Amino acid sequence: MGRQEELLELAYRYLPGAAFGAFAFPEGAEVVVAGGRGSKVWDVEGREYIDYILGSGPMILGHAHPAVVRAVQEQIAQGSSFYALNEAAIRLAEKIVRACPCAEAVKFAGTGSEATYFALRLARAATGREEVVKFEGGYHGHHDYSMADESAGIPRGARSSVLVAPFNDLAGTAAVIEEQADDIAAVIVEPLQRVIPPAPGFLEGLRALTSRHGILLVFDEVVTGFRLAYGGAQQFYGVVPDLACYGKIIGGGLPLAAVAGRRDILDLANPRRRGTKEYAWVSGTFSGNPLGAVAGLAVLSELEKPGAYQRLHAIGDRLRAGLGEIFRRRGVSAQVLGVGPLANVYSSPEPICDYRSLRRADMRLTQGLWVELIRRGVMTNLPAKLYLSLAHTDDDIDRTLAMFDESLRAVLDGVGIREATGTRTGSGTSPSAVRGG
Ligand SMILES: Cc1ncc(COP(=O)(O)O)c(C=O)c1O
């Protein structure tokens, strides 16, 4: 038994679904990652992959970037967690405030989920209202207010305090909000929902609608922050929220996240107010830890260099153009989505502009393609999105596109599907069903 097979046996035995969280490799194409450098990762048997998972987004410079490695090595030798004020996190807070249009002050958190959870708490504290609005198909992490419509185990109280509105549908959103505007503390939105761009005027409309009703607008920039532009989606789209949540990139691959925004709102989490009614608890053991902060500072220094965002957009455009061309050539109707260094392609004849149209895409084709890509050396979380980094070269993209082309052909021939489902428990997808897209 090879090393990977042995580890996968253990993973299936001890980790439900051989997964850490919600992400699981497709059956028959599981990989145990041993390391990564730049745009590549390799598995425990030394097989190399071009990586588009990128740690689920933090690794925008690629893996083991020398500046990040150096910063973390230097910091860890000086101590990795103090709970107390430290220079790196103070400087990171300053960088966030300077970069992000809505940010006047910062509270750190450990993960993106904590950041959105705290933002909603702050919004409730600031407005004295209880309900929040999120969008169908939007993801804000694992807590009960984000998962109200998607997970078992959510208490009724949390579930009933979350209203779900249709993304990219301003009139539909206004109808949801106007029914009980006086009870709504916040509208939380991914400005780019997964890989679906906001329709022209949608974010501006949300800004106007929330302002009109005294509701706080929260941008979840955990993905988009420092990625679409240095100032995130709010700079890219030119709409300024009241609060914004950051994670992923600002921790440079280590756990660190933040809520930033209006000072009057962030001041509610000033611990010197403890014991008063104007205090909202925002705290955590690792919030502001110096290890994540030095890693984040190293990443932001690279992103500040001239040309970084032109490159991130150019490489995304190259990938998207190539994907569109491959699907067209093979006669599969497809929707290419994403902005800048975020991309995906779904097989669907209709434009994808929200969760419902996304759900109608041919996910069996995606599943088959995913398996074929991993086998050829392209590491993705294909049902979700492809993350790109400054480490990805034009050659990486060209090789990836060639593997996409081969993979799509294999899926259309039905070969990939049969092989993919033959290994473990095997959930069969018929090749003819896949061809339908
Ligand atoms: C938009 C968005 N918000 C929040 C989160 C949660 O972040 P974390 O996984 O760090 O808790 C994620 C994670 O992917 C995300 O994509």
The ligand as an ORCA input file, in Angstrom:
! r2SCAN-3c Opt
* xyz 0 1
  C     -17.213     35.335      2.058
  C     -16.753     34.537      3.232
  N     -17.045     34.951      4.471
  C     -16.640     34.285      5.562
  C     -15.907     33.130      5.454
  C     -15.500     32.399      6.687
  O     -14.139     32.500      6.908
  P     -13.398     31.398      7.793
  O     -13.430     30.128      7.010
  O     -12.021     31.975      7.978
  O     -14.138     31.295      9.075
  C     -15.579     32.647      4.194
  C     -14.802     31.413      4.052
  O     -14.567     30.908      2.979
  C     -16.022     33.354      3.055
  O     -15.772     32.904      1.813
*
